[in-house]
Amino acid sequence: MVWIGSFVLSAFCVLLAFRGTLGLVFGPVGTDRPTPAGGSIANDQPPNSFFQGFSPPFPTNDWWAGFGAGDGNAIVGGPFPYQSSLGATGIQFGVSSSRNFDGTSIHQPTQTDWSVGFVEHNGNVQNRKALSWDSQSVTVQYFTGSSTMTSYLVPGSPYLTFSYSGATPKLTSANGVITSFSGKVLEGGATTVTGTSFQVVNGAGTYIIYSLSGALSLTASNAGTIVAGAQFKGVLRVVKLNSPSHKALLDQHVANYPTGVTTDYDFNGNVGTLRFTWKVTGNAADLLMLTWPHHRIKMQNPNFPPTSSLSYLTTKGYMYPALGNVWNLDYNLPTITWNAPRSPDASCTKNLIAGLEYEIATLPDVTMPGDFYFFGGRLAAVSRLALIAEHVGRNDLVQPVIDWLKGSISYMFDSASTAIPAYETAWGGIINRAGYNNVWVDYGNGYYNDHHFHYGYFLAAAAVIAKHDSGWLNAFGPTMKWFLRDIVNPSRNDPFFPVTRCRDWFAGHSWASGIANGGGGRDQESIGEAVNGYYGALLWADATGNTNIKNYARLLIATEQHAAQVYWHLYPKASATDRDQPYPEQGLRNLVTIGNVMDWQAGAWLFWGDQKVEIAAIQILPVTPVNEYMYDAAWAQAVHDYTLQELNNATYGDEWKSVIYLAYSQVNPVAAAQLSSSLTSWGTGNTFSNQLYFLSTRPGASNVCAQAPSNPIGTFYIQSVTTNAYVTASTLPDLIASSASQSLAAKFQLSFAPNAGTIQAVSNNQFVTADIGGSYTISASRATASTWEIFIIRPKKGATSGVYSILAASNKQYVTLGNNGVLINNGRSLKMTPPIDRITPFGLTYELAVEHAGIILFKLGEGPPLHSTGLPYSRTQAIGYSLEIIWMSSNLPPLNSVLQSHPSLSDVSYITGGQSTTIYFINQLPSGYSAKIYQIDAQGEPKLCAEAHGDETEKNQYLEKTTYVGQPWEVVFSYQEETVRNFYYPETNPSCVMLETDVFEPTHFLTGLNPSILKNIYSPTGGASTLIRFENCLKVKVEIFRVDSVGKRVSYGMIYPGGSSRQLTHVDHIWEVVAENETSPLSIFRAAPLRGIARISRG
C-alpha cells in the first residue's frame, strides 16, 4: 500500500473509500490548456447531441463511443454480454446466438433481440443523452416532457436495467414475433399478465423481464410488442435466459443492480492491485456480475458460483458469474525500465559495439517528418541506441544520438512542419493537424485512432533526451507532457483530456479504434504497440521523476501484457474445455497468433497484410526490454514453428523476421542469434544493435553469438577457384579475374556493416557496388557505401575451412563468375554454371565456391535422399540456394539444369519419339502443399505418373523418369484453394524439376492501365484462375476493388503503405486501385494468365 501525506493527495491523487476498501486514483498530470505548434482545431466529425449539457473532453475509444459519434446509431460491443445501439425510441440490444470459425477468425455476429423504451417518447434523437459516465460504464436517458427512462449500461452485468419515471414501458421484439409470454402461447392475439417476473420468447430465444418495484401489468401481442397498462415509476430488469438451469441464480440476485463503477488501484512493492467497486442499489455483497478469463485468472478471494449456474459465450470466451461488488485483481508489475536487467553476453559485445558505432555514424540527415507513426517509430528505435551504448559503457556514443533526436523532434515544435501536433477542441486531445478532416491521414490519428501506438514512440524518444539533457526538458517538456496526458491521463480533473483514452478496464486491454465512421465496433491489432504506448509513458515518468505516473504506467503495461497472453497469444496444445480458455476452437488456436481482437470477431488476420510473419510480428514489435515479460516461451516457440516456412523464404521481409527471432530468443538465444545473422534490414522500429542487444541479454544467455557467422574483416585478394585467376588492379573499377599472378591482384579492404560488410578496392579507394539487375560486371566505383555497397560474406556449410559465398544484401543475389572472368551478382537460384572464386587474405587461400557436377539435392542436415543409389558422395552448398549438393560418382550422368516452368503448353507439345533423356522431380514441398505430375502423351492427353505431398515422410524424395527431349510434363501444384499449373520440357542432358512453393509467387509485373482513357470497364464472367499480388509503394493507404461483370466495384480491403495483398482472381478480370481519400482510380490492372505483381505508385 502506498501511504501519501494529505498535502500530496491534494495535488497528485484522490483517496477513495467504498465499504471499507481503500484505493488510489491519481490526480491529473497537468491542467494547463495545450498550445502546440499546430494551434487548435475542431475535428470535422464532432460529438452529437448525446453529450448535450456537457463540455469536452469526451471519451473517444470507450466501448460506447458510437453513442456520441456520427449519428449515434452505431451498434457497439457492450455492455457485454450484450451488444447495443441507441434507437429512435429506445435502447436496442441482443446477445449473439451464433459463433462460427471460418478458418481464420471466430465470429459472433451482432444481433438485436429487443428494443426497450416507453410509449410517450416522440422518437426525436435529441431526446436521448448521457447522464454520466465513468471508467467502464455509461448512464443513458431517454426523455419526453416529464417522462423518462434511465438505463445503467454496466459491462459485466447479466441484466440490463431500466429506471422509469412517469413513463409507460414498451418493449419491442427485434427478432421475430413473440411466440410465448409468461407461458402463454400467442397465436395472433394478445395476452395481459400481471406480476413481477415474465418470461418472453421470440426468435432470439427466452428473456426474463423483472419488475423490482411491485406488480406490473404487461400486454404482449403477437405483433411483437409488450406494453405496460399504465405509466410506471420504478425499475425493470431484462436478462437473456440461455438455459432453464440459469433461472435460479438470476431470480436470486435480480434485486441488486449496479449504477456505476469506480476503478482504482494500489501498489505494494512490485504488485499492483486493480480494483473495481460497483455502486449498488440493494445488497452489495449479493451483486451478480460476469467475469471474463482474464478476470478469473487475476481475481483475489473471489466468490464464484458454479460455472454451470450461468454462462454467456462471447468473443473473449465464456463469461461466468461472480458475486460481490468489489473485485481485486493482482498483477506483478514490471521492474524493467531503460535497459535489460542483465549485461550483454560477452560473445556478442564486440559486434554489438561495432554495430552501435556503425549505426550511429550513419544516422541519416535530420528531415521533416511526413507523419506521426513512422516518424515516431524511427525516433524510438534511434533512442534505443543511446541507451544500449550507455549500458555497454560507450558513453562517447550517447551524445550524437541525443543531438540527432533533438534535431528530429524539433519539427514537432515548428508550425511550418508537415506533421505537427494540434489540440483538437471538439473531443479534446492532441492530433496530427493534417488529419483533422481526413481519416486516411496517419491511420486516422485525427479521429483518435492509434494514439497510444503513436505517442508511446514519441514519449520513449523524448524520455531519452530528457534523461540526458535537463535544459531540453525544461524547454520542451510541457509540449511532450500533452502527449502523455492524451494517452495516460489518470484523472477526471484534467479539463482537456479524457481518462486513459484507449484503455477499456473491464476488457483488460486497450482499443485502437476512435470515432471515425461513427465510432462503431472496437478493435486492436498491435498489442505490442499498445504495450509500448505505456512503456513510453513509464520512461517519461521515470525521466521526469513522476512516481505516480510511473506506477500507473507499470499497471497499464502489466494488464496489457496479460491481455496479450490471454487474447492475442494462441496455444495449440491448451485444453479447449479449460475454464479460462477464450478460444475453444482448435482450428483457431492452431493459428498461434490473433492478428486483430474486435468486439465480435477475433482472428489471425490484419487490415493490411495476410502473411503469417506480419500477423505475428505486429504483436511482438517494438522489441524493448520490458517485453521479455510478454514473450512467454511456449508462445514464442509456437510462433517460430508456425512461421518457419515464411522465415526461410527470402521474399518475406526481414523487418518481420527480425522481431520473431527476438521473441524466439526467449526460448533459444543461440539459435536466434544465428538466424538474426542473416538479416539485412530491421524496419523503421528496430536496428541491428537492438537486435543483438536483446538476444544477448536473455536470461541465462551464454556464448550466444559464438556460432553466429559474420563477414571476414581485413585486406583480401579475390581469386577464381576454377581458373586460379585473381581479380586484377588493372581492370578496376570492373572486377574481372584475369591474371594468375598475385603480384597483379587487386587488394580489397573488407569492413564491418551490420550482419554484412563493405568491399573497398585499396588502389582506387572505391567501394564495390552491386548491379541492380544482376546483368553487368560489378565494379568498385562508389565513393561512399550505401545500400547497394553492402555484401554478406559467409563460410559455406559443409565445405572445407575457408569456403565462402558473397551475397549482395540489396537484391539478395549471389556473386558468380561469368564469361571472361567477370564477376556478376546474378546467382539467385541453383544454376549448373561455374560459380566464383575465392578470397585470399595475404598468406592464406580461401575457396569461395566450386564447380558443379552431377547432383542430387536434399535439405541441410537431413542426410542423403530417401531414394538413394548408394553411390559415394561428398557435399558442398550451391551458391544462392538453401539445398546442399551431393557429388555423385561419374556413374550418374550430370544434371545440367533446373528446368524453367512454362504457364501453358507450346504449339509443338506432342512428342512421339526422339532422343531419350532423364528428368528428375525433387520434392521440397512443405506441409499443406501437394503436386500431381503428368506426362503429356502423343495425343496431348495428360497421364498421371505420381503425386507428391508436403509431409516429412515424402520430403526430399525424387521421381526419376525416362522421357524424350522436348516431351512436355505438367505439374499441378495445390495449396488450400490455390492451384498452379506449370509445364516443363526436358533437355538433352538430364535435368530436374524442383517441386517448391515458389510457383505460387507472381513471376512478372503487370502494366497499369491508364484510368483516364478507360471508360465503362467490367470483368468477364469466369475465366482461368490466376493471382495478383498488389504492392503499395505509396506513403498512403489504398483500397483495391474488383470490377464485377456489370461494372460495379467490390472492395477487397485496404493496403497500408509498404504493404501487400494477394488476391486470387480470373484471367482478364479488372481491378482498380484508389488512393486514400480519393474516389477516382489511381491505376487499373487486368489479371493475366501468369501470376503478376501489381506495383502501386504514382506515375
N, C-alpha and C positions, 0 to 999 in steps of 0.2 A: 504494500500500500504506500502511496506517495502522500506524505503529510506536508502541506504547504501553509505557511502563515497567512492570516486573513488579509494582510496588506498585499500579498502576492495574488491571492484569489481575485481581488477586485480587478486586477489587470490581465491575468492570464487564464483563469479558469473559473468555472462555476461548480460549486459543491452541491450535489443533489442527494436528497434522501427520500426514498419511497418505501414505506412499510419496513423501516429498519435497514434498507440496503443503501450502501454508501458508494458513490461513484463520481467520476470526474467528467466534465465536458469543458475542454479548454476554451479560453476566450479567443477573440479574433487576433489574427496575425497583424492586422492593421485596420484602420478605419478611414484612411485618407482617400479622397477621390482620385482615381487613376488619371494621369495626364501623360499618356505615352506619346511617342513621336508622331503616331498616326492620328492623334486627336480623338474625338468622339464621333460616333456614327451609329445610326439605328439600322438593325437588320431589316431586310425587306419582307420578312415573314414575322411580324410582331405577334405577341400573345393575343389571343382572342378574349372575348368577354368573360371567359371562365374566371379570370383573375380580377374581375371588377371589384373595386374597393381596396385593392392592394397596389403597391408600387414595387418596381423591381428592387432587388434581384429575384428572379423566379427559377425554379428547378428546370433544367433542360434535358437531363438524361435519366430522370427517375422513371420507374415503370409506367407511371401515369402521365408522362409528358404529353401524350397525344390528346389529353383532355384540354390542354391550354394552347396547343399549337394548331396551325392550319384552321380548318373549320370546326375542330373539336370532335369530329365523329370517328376518329381512328379507333380500331379495335386494339386494345392494349393487353399485354400479358400480365394480368393481375386484377384484383388481388388473388394470387394463387391460393387454392387450386383452380380458380375461375379465370376466364378472360372476360373483359367487359368493354363497353363503349357507352357513350352518352347519346341516347336517342332524343328525339324531339320532345317526347312527353315522359320519358323515364329512363332508368338505368337498365341497359341490356347486358345480359351475362349468360355464361354457359360453361360447362365442363366438357373438354374434348373427350368424346367417347370412342375415338378410333386412334390407333397408333400403328404405324407401319414403318418398315425398313425397306428402302429402295435399293440397297446395295451400297449406298454412300451415306445416307442420313436416316435418322429416325424422325418421323413427322407426327405431330399431333395437331391436325388442322384446327384452326379457330372454329368455334361453334357457338352459336347464340341459341339458348334454350328458352329464355324468358325475358320479358321486359316488366319492370316494376315501377309504377308511377302512381298518379291519382287522377280522378275524373276531372277535377277542376282545372288542371293545368292546360294552358292555352296553346302549347306547342311552340311558343316563342323561345328560340335558343338563348335569347338574352335573359330568360327566366330560369337559368341554372348557373351555379357558380361554386367556387371553392370557398368554404367557410374557414378552413385551416388546413395545415399540413405539417408533417414532422419528417423525421429522417427515414420513415418507412411508409407511412400511411397518409391518406388524404380524406378529408371530410367534404362531401358534396351535398349541395342543397338545390332542390327544385322548388320553385315558389310561384304562386299566382295570387295576388291580393294577400289575404291573411292565411291562405292555405300553403302549408309547407311539407316537404318530405326531406329529411336529412339522413344521409347514409354514411356510415363509418366504414370506409374501404380499407381494411387492415389485412395485409398479407399474412397468410398462415391460419386465418380463421376459417373453419369449415363452413360457417354460416355467413350469409350476407345479412346485414342489419339495417332496418329502415325505421326511422322515428318520424311519426306523423303528428301534425298539429292542424286541426280544423280542415282535414282533407279526407277524401273518400278513396281508400286504396283501390288500385286497379292493377291486376296482373294480366299480361297478355302473352299467350304462347307464341314463341318464335320458331317452334319446331313441330309443326303439325297440329292437328286438332287435339283437344282434350278428350281422352277416351275414358278416364275414370277420375272421380273426385270423391274423396273420403269413402272409398269402397263402392261407390255407386257408378255403374256403367252409364255413360252418356251416349245416347244413340239419336242424336239430332235435336234433343231438347235441352233443358236446363234443370239444375237442381240447386237448392239452397240448404246450407248446413250451418248450424251454429255450434261453436266450440272454440277451443284454444289450440287445436292441432288438426291439420288437414293434410292428407296425402293426395297428390295430384299426379296423374300420368299423362304424358304427351309423347311425341316422337323421340324425345331425349331420354325417356325413362321416368323414374319416380323422383319427385321432390316433396319435401315436407314444408308446410307453412305453419309457423308457430306464432301465436299471439302471446306476448308477455304482459299484456295489460287487460286481462279479462276476456270473457267470451266475446266472440265476434261472429256476425252473420255474413257469410260469403256465398255468392251465387255464381256457379260455374256453368258456362254454356259450351255446347259442342263446337260453337264457332271459334272458341279459343280464348275467351276472356273469363276472369274471375273478378267480381266487383263486390265491394262491401255494401251492406244495406244502408249505411249512413256514414257521415263524417266521423273520423276516428282521431283520438288523441292517445298515442301510445306507441308501442314498439312491435314490429313484426320481424321475424327472422325466417329466412328461406335457406334450405340446405338440400344439396343433391344426396339422395339415398342410393348408394351403389349396391347395397346388399341389405336384405331384411335384418341380417345379424348386426348391422351397424346402428339400428334404430335405438337400442337400449342405451348406448353411450351418448348418442345425440339427445335423447329425451332427458337424460340425467343432468346434462350440463348446459342446456339451452338458455337458462335464466341468467347466465353470466356472460356479458359481452364486452369486448374491448372498444374503446372510443379513440384510442391513440396509443402511441408507444414512445418511450424515451430510450434513446441509445446512449449509453455512457460506458465508461471503461475505468480500469485502474491498473497499476503496474506494481509488480512485486519482483524486483530484480529483473530477470530476463523472461519473466512470464507476464503476459498481458491478459487481462480478463475483459472480454467484451460482454456487455450486459444489456439485455432487452428487458424493459419493465413496462408492461402494458397497463394503461389506465383502464380500470374495470368498473362497470356498473354491475353490482352483485357481489358474489363471494370470489375474491381474487384467487384464492387457493384452488377453486373449482373451475377456473377458466380453462376451457378446452381449446387447444391450438394444434397445429400440424407442423411437423418437422420435415426437413429435407435431410439427405445423407450427411452433408457437411455439418449440420447442427448436431445430429446424433453422435457423430464422432467426437465432437469437442465439448458437449454439454457436461457440466459437473452436477452430480447428485440429481439426475433427472427423475421425474415421476412419469414413466412411460406405461400407459395401459397396453394390453396385448396388441400386437400389430393386426391381429385378426378382427379386432373390435372396430377398426375404422381405417380406411385407406383410400387414397386417390393417386392414380398414376399420372405423372407429369413428365415433361422432357428432362427433368433432373431426377427422375426415378420416383419411387413411391414416397408420398407424404404419409407419415404415420403420426398417431396422436401423442400429445404430451399435456400434462396438467400443471397448472400454476401460472402466475402472471410474471414470474421472473426467471429468465434463463441466464446462466453464467457459462460462457464459452471460453475455455482457456487455450491460449496459443503460446508456443515457445517463440520468443521474439528473436530476430536476427541480431547477432552481436558483431557481424562484419560491417565495416564502414568503407573506408577508402580502398584498402587492398586486402588480399588474401591473408589469413592468419598464419601462413607458413611462407618461408622463403622459397624462391625457385630452386628446383633440383639443380645441383652443381653441373650435371651433364648438359644442361640447357643454357647455362649462364653465358657462355661465350657467344653463341648465336643470338641469344636474346639481346645482349648489349650491342652486337653488330647490327641487329635489326633496328634497335632504337636509334642508333647513330644514323643509319641509312634513312629511316622514315622521317626523322626529324630534319635531317639535312635536305631532304627532297620534298618538304611540305610545299604544296602549290602556292602560287601567289594569292593573296587575300583578294577576294572578289565579292561583288554584291550578290546576295542570295536571291534566288527566284521564288523561294517557297519557304515554309517553316519546317516541313517534315524532313526532307533530305538534308537541308542545311543543318538542322538540329542534330540529326544522326551523325553527320560528319564532325560537328563540333564536339560531341560527346566522345566519339572514337579518338579524336586527336587529344582530348583532355586526358584520356587514359594513359597516353604516352608519358605525360609528365608524372603521373602517379607511379607508373612502373619504373621509370628512371629513378625516382626518389627511393623506391623500395630496393633497388639493386645498388644504391649508393652512387649513382651518377647524377649528382645534383647539378653538374655543369650543363646537363641537357634539359633541365626544367625550364629555365628562363626563355629559351627560344620558343618553347611550346606556349608559355603564358603570353608572350608577345604576339604570337600568331592568333591565339584565341581572342585576345583583346582587340586586335585589328579586325578580326572577322565579326565578332559580336557587336562591334561599334555600329554596324549597319542597322542594328535594332533600335538605335537611338537617333537615327538620321532620317528626318522627314522626307528626304529625297530618295530613299531606298524603294525598291520594288515591293519587297515584302516587309511590311512594318506593322508593329502592333498598334491596335486602336482599341479604345474602350467602347464596347457595344452597349448602347443605352436601353434598348427595348427589353432585353432579358437580363443583362448585367454580366459582363465578362470581357476578357481580353481576346481579340480575334485578329487574324490576318486581315488587314483593312481591304485588301484586294478581293476578299471573298464575302463581303457583307451582303452582296446581292447575287452571288454566283456559287451555287452549291458544288460546282466542279473544281473550284479553286482549293488547292491544299486539302483534298479529300473531304470537303465540307467543313473546314475549320470555322468559317464564318457562321455556320449553323450549329456549332458546338459539337461536331463530330471529332473524335480522336484527340481531345485536348490533353488528356493525360499522356497519350503517346508522344505528342509534340513537345509538351512543356517539360516533361521529365528529362529529355535530352538537353534542353536549354539550361535547366537548373543544375544538372550534373556538370556541364561545362563551366557555367558561371561559378559554381562552388569551388572548382579547382582554381579559377582565377582568384576568387575571394580568399582562399586558403593561403595564397602566396602574395597577395597584393592588397593590403588594407586600404590604400589610397583609392584603388579602383572600387573596392567595396563601398567606401563612403560616398563615392560619386555616383555609382550606378546601382548600388544595392536596392534603393527604393523601386527602381523600374523592375528588377528581377523579382522583387517581392510580389509584384502584381501577378506574375505568372504563378508563383507559389499560392497566392490567395485564390487564383482561378481554379486550381485542382485540389488543394488540401485545406481550404478554409474550414476550421472546425466549428465555427460559431454562427448562430443566427444574428449575432450582434454586429456582424460586418455588413454595413449598409450597401455594399456594392457587388458582393459575390454570394452565390448560394453556398450551402454547406456541402463540402466534399463532392463537387459537381457530379463526378462519374460513378461514385460508389453506391451500390444497392446493398445496404447492410443485411437485409433479410436474405437476398440471393447469395450473399457471401463473396461477391466479386463486383467488378465494375462493368458498366456498359459503355461502349464506344459511341452509340447512336445518340444524336442530338435531336434537334427539332425540324430537320429537313423533311420535306414531303409529308407534313402533318404529324410528325413525331409518332409514328405507329410502332411496329414491333421493335424490340431492343435486340442488339446483337453485339458480340465482341469476338473478333478473330484473334488478335495477337495478345494472348495473356502475358507473354514475355514483355511486351512493351508496356502493358498495364503495370506490371511489377516495376518496370524501370521508371514509370512516372513517379511512383512513390519513393523509389531509390534516389532519384534526383532530388526530391524534397528532403530526404534524410541527409544527403550530403550537404545541401544548402543550409539546413538547420544546424548541422554539426559545425560547418564553417563559420556560421554567424552566432553560434552559442545559444541557440534557441532549444533548450532541453525539452520543452513541452512538445514542440512540433517534431523534434527528433523521435520522441517516443510515439507520437501519433503516427508518424511515417512508418516506424517499425511495426506497429499494429496493422497498418494498411498493407505492408509488404507480407507479413505473416499470413493474413487472411487471404490475400490474393494468391499467394503461392499454394496455400492449402486448397483453394478452389481449383487451381491448375491441376493438382494431383487427383482431385475427385472428379472434375467435369471435363477437363481437356485431355488428360493422360488416360489412355485406354490400356487395359491389361488383359490380353487374350486368355491367360490361364486363370483369371479370377472367377469365382463362382457366380453363376447367373442368378442364384437364389439368395445370395448374401443380403442381409437386411439393408445394408448401406450401398448396394450396387445400383448406380444410377442407370446403367445400360444393360438390361438383361439379355439383349440380342447379341449372340455370339458373333454373328457376322459383322456387327459394328465394332465390337471390341477387337476383332482381328485386324482392323484398320489402324490400330495403335495410337492414332492421334486425331482428336477432334480439331477441325480447322476453324469452325465457327459455332459458337454456342448462342442460340437465339431463344426467344420466349417459347416458341412451339416447334422448334426444329433444332437439331444438333447433328453435325455430320463432318465427315472428312472431306471438306471442300472449302474453297475460298472464292470470294467475289472476283479475284483477279488471276488465279492460276490453278492448275489441276495436277501439277507434279507432286509426287509423294514428298520429295525433298523440300518443296516450297511449303507444303502443308505442315510438315514437322518443324522446319526451321523457323517459321514465323512465330511458333510457340516457344522457341528457345531464345531467339535474339531479343535484345543485345546481350551478349555474354559479359557479365560483370561479376565481381567476386561474390556478391550477395546471392547469386543464383545457384551456388552449389547446394543450397537447401532445396531447390526446386527440382533439380535434375536427379531424381531418385534412380538408383542403379537398375531396377527392373525395367523401368520405362526407357531409360537411355539405351539399354541393350536391345529392347524390342524395336526402338526406332532405328537403330543401326541395322538390325537384321531386315526390317521391313523395307527400308530404303536402299538396301545393298545394291540392287540391280542398277538403280539410277546413280548411286555413288560411284559405281565402277564404269559409268558411261560418260565419256569426255564431253558429250554435248550438253550435259546438265551443268548449271552454273556453280562455280566454286564458292560464290558468296553464300549459297545454301549449304553446300557440303561442309564448309568450314565450321559452322556453328553446330552441326550434327556431330562432327568429330569431337568438338569440345564437350558436348553433353556426354558423348561416349567415353571421354577421358575419366569420367567419374567411375567407370567400370574398369577400363584398361588404358591407363595413360600412355603406356609404351606403344601399344598398337595405334592409339590416337595420334601420337607424335609421328609415327611412320606414315600414317595416312595423311596427316597435315603437311608432310614434307612435299607432297605432290601438288599442293595448291599454288596457283599463280595469281589469284585475286581473292579479296576478302570482303568486297562490298563496301558501301559507304559507312556502315556502322561497326566495322571490325578492322583490325590491322594484323599484320604478321606478328608484331610484338605482343599484342594482346592474345593472339592465338597461342604463342609459345609460352607466355606468362601463365595463362590459365591452366594449360595442361601440365605445366611443370610445377604447379603449386597444389596439385591434388593431394588429398590425404594419403600418406604412405608412399608418395612418389619417390622412386629411386632409379637412377640410370635411365630416366625417361627418354632422353634424346640420344643415348649411346648407339642405338641401332638405326636412328633416323638418317637417311642419306642426305648429303649436301654436295654442292659443287666443289671441285678441287680449286684451290687458291694458289696463285703463283705464276711463274713465267713458263710458257709451254711452246713446243712446236706442234704442228698438226701434220700428220703423216698418213698416207693411204696404206691400209694393210694389204690391199690386193696388188698394188704396184710398188709399194715401198717409197713412193714419191712424196716429197714434202710440199706443203703449201709454201710457195716461194715469195720473197720480198719483192722480186721484180714484177710480179703480176698484180701486186696491190694497186688499187683498192680491191680488185676481184680476188677471191680466194680460189686458187687453182693449184692442185697438187701436180707439179710439173717437173720436179727435179729430184733425183735420188741423193743429191749431195746435201748433207746437213748444213754445210757452210753457206749454202744459198737460201736456207729455210728462213721464213719469217718467224719472228718471235711474237707471242701473244701474251698479254697480261690478263689473267683470269681473276676477276674481283667479285666481291660479295654483292648480291642483291637478295632480297627475301626469297628463300626457297629456290634460288636460282643464282645468276650472276651475269656479268658482262664479259665480253671478249674484246680486248683492245689491242690493235696492232701497235707494236712498240715503235716501228720505224716511222709511221705517219701520224701516230697518236690519235687515230680514229677508231671508233667503236664499230664492231661488226653489226650489221643490221639485217634483219630477215626480209625476205621478199614477200609482199602481201599475197601474191598469187601463187608462190612456190614455183615459178617458171624460170626465173633468171638467176644467174650466179649471185650468191650472196657476197657482200662486199664490206670492207672496213672503210666506211665513208660518212660516219656521223660524228660530229664534234662532241656532242653530249649524248648520254644514254637516256632513252625513254622507253616506252612500251615495246617498240619493235627491236630494241637492242638487248633484250633480256633473254637468256638461254638457260635451259635446265640441262645440266651435265651429270649423268648418273652412272654408277657401275652397273654392268649388265648382270642380271641374275643368272647363275649357272655357268657363267663364263670364267675364264682364268682371271687371276687377280689383275686388276687394272683395266678391264674391258669397260668401255663407256659408250653411251649414246648421247647425242646432242639434240635437244628439242627446243624449237622456238616457242617461248611462252606465249607469244602474241597470237599465233594462228594454230598452235598445237600440232605443228608438222615437224617431222624429224629431218635432220640434215643427212643427205645421201650424196653419193658420188655419181656425177653424170658423165657424159661423153667428154673426152679430152681432159679428165681430171677436175672438172669444175664442181664446186660444192653448191648444192641446191637444197633448200628446205622444202621438200615435197613428199616426204615419207609419211603418208597418213595411214595407209593400210599395208598389209603384207604383200609385198611385190617380190617376184623372183628375179630381181636385178641386183647387181653387186652394190652393197651399201658402202658407206665410207669407212674409214680412216682410223687413225689413231692419233691421240695427243701424246707428245713425248716431252716430259719435263727434262731439263738438262741432265744427262747421265742416265735416264731411265726410259724404257719403252712401254707404252700403254696401248694395247689394241682397243680400238673403239668398236669394231664390228667384224663380221666375217662374211665370206661368200655363202650363198645358199646352195644346198644340194637337194637331193630328193628328201621330202619331208612327210611326216605325219604330225598333226597338231593336237595338243591337248592342254588343259588348264595348268597353270603353275601349281606345283606341289602335289599334283594328283597322280603322278606316275604315268606309265605308258597307256595308250588307249586300250579299251576293252577288247577291241578286235586287233589282236597282235599277231605279227608274223614271226615273232621270236627271233628276229634278226638283231645283231648287235647294234647299239646306237650310242651316241653321246649327245649332249644338249647344248644349246645356246639360245638366246632370245632374239626373236625377229624384231628389227627396228620398227618402232611405231605400232607394235601390236602386242596385245595382252597375252598371247599364247606363246608357249615355248616351241622350239623346233627339235625334233629327234632326227639326228643324222642316221640314215639307214645305209646298209652296205649297197654296193652297186647292183646287187640282185634286184633291187626295186627301182624301176625307172623314175627319173626325177620328175617332180611336179613343177612345170614351168610357169604356171599362172593360176591365180584365183580368178575364176570366170566372172565377168561383169553381167549383171542381170539386164533383161530387156522387158519392157512392160507389155509387149504384145508379140504375137507370132509373126515372123517375117514372111514375105511372099514365097520364099524358097524353103518352106518349112518341112516339106515332106521328103524324107530321105529313104531310098530303097536299098542302098548299098554304099560301097565306097571303102575308104581306108579306115581300118579299125583303130580305136584308141580306148583309153580308160578314163572314167570320170568318178570322182570320189565326192560323196556328200557327207560333210562332217558336222555332227550335231553339237551346237553350242547354245541351244535354246534354254532359257531359264524356266522356272516353274510357271505354269499357266499358259505357255505357248505350245503350239504344235505345228507340224508341217506334213503335207502329203506330197509324195514325189511321184510324178507321172512321166512315162516315156511316150512321146508322140509317135504313133506308128505311121506306116506308109500312107494310110488313108486320112491322116490328120486327126485321128482319134486318140485321146489320152488313155494310157494303160497304167493303172495304179501299181507301183512297184514296191513302195514302202511307206511307212508312217514314222515320224519322229516326234517325240514328246519331251517337254521340258521338265523331266524329273531326274533325280540323281541316278536311277538305275540305267538310264539311257544316255546320260551326258557323256560326251567325248567318244561315243561310238561313231563309226562311219560305215557308209554303204559304198561298196566298190562295184561298178558295173562296166562291162564291156559294151561299147557303142560305136557308132560311126562318126567320123569327123563331120560336124555341122548338123547332126541329128538333134532336133530340139528336145529339151527336157523341161517340164513345167513343175514348179514347186508352188503349192498353195499354202501360205502361212496364215495362221489364225491365232487371234488373241481376243477373248471376250467377243464383242460384236464386230470386231475389225477383221477383214480378210484382205490379203495382198497376194496377187498372182504374178509370178515372175517366170521368165523363160531364159534358158541357158543353152549355149551352143558349144559343144566340146571342140577342142582344138587338136592339132596334130599330136602334140605331146600330152602326156597325162596331165589332167588339171582337176581342180577341186571347186566345189560349191560350199561356201560357209553358210550353214543354217543359223542365222543370228537375227537379233531383233532390229538391227539397223534398217531392215527392209521396211519397217513401219514408219521410218522417219522420212520427211519430204526430201526430195533429191534435187529440186531445181526451184528457181524463183519465178513466181507469177508476175506478169506485167500488169500493172494497174491500168485500168481503162479510164479515160477522161470523162468525168461526170457531166461536164458542160455540153458534150455532144451526144450523150446517150439519153434518149427520152423513152418513156413508156416501156421500160425493160421488165422482163419477167423470166422466171425459170421454167424450163420444160418439165413435163411430168416424168418422174422416174429417171432412169439412166444408170450407167455403170457406177459402182461405188468408187469413191476416191476420198482424199483428205486434204484439207488446207490447214497449215499452221500459221496463224496470224501473229506477227511480232510487232509490238508497238514501240517504235523508235522515237515517238514524240515525248514531250515533257508534260503532256496532259492525258487524261483518261480518254478512251474512245469506246464507243459501243458498236458492236458488229451485228448486222442484220442479214438474214437470208431473205431474198425477194422471192415470194412464192409464185405459183403458176398464174395468179391473177394480178401480180404486180404489188402485192401487199407486203410490207416489211414485217418480219418476225424476228424479234430480238433474241440474241443468243448471249447476252451479257456484256459486261464491261471488261476492258483490259487496262490495267494500270500502266503507267509509264515504265518501260523496260520489261513489261510482262508479255506473256504469250498465251495463246489459246488454240487448242487442237479441235477441229470441227470435222466430223465425218459428214460427207455430203455426196452429191452425184455429179458426174461429168456435165459440164455446161450450165450448172446452177449458178445463179448470180448472187453475189454477196456485196453489201455496201458497208462502208466504214464511216462513222460520223464522229467528229471530234466533240469533246465536251462543250456543252452549252451551245451547240450548233444544230441545225436541222438538215442542211444540205450535205450530201455525202462528200467526204474528203477524197475517197477513192472507191473504185468499183473493181471487183475481181471476178473472173469467170473460172470455175473449177475445171481443171484439166485432167486428162487421163492419168498423167503422172502426179503423184502426190507433190504438192507445191507449197512454197513458203510465200506468204503474202506479207511483205515488209511494209509497214505503215509509216509514212513520212510525208512531209510537205515538199512538193517539188520533185 
